[in-house]
Amino acid sequence: MGFGSYDESEQQEVDADFDDDDAVQSSSTDHDGTIEFENGASSDELLDRLKEIKDEE
């Protein structure tokens, strides 16, 4: 079969037989804290750098 071709025989019904116990519990990785980040640059320095980037384009 060539690239981009469609064949209905490849579209099978998948039997998803698994237990919920085996599934990943996404709530187990929740984070209820805060995050702080310091980049060491002032707002003016960041704006100047942004202007430089835009001028390069």
Buried (B, 14 or more C-beta within 10 A) or exposed (E): EEEEEEEEEEEEEEEEEEEEEEEEEEEEEEEEEEEEEEEEEEEEEEEEEEEEEEEEE
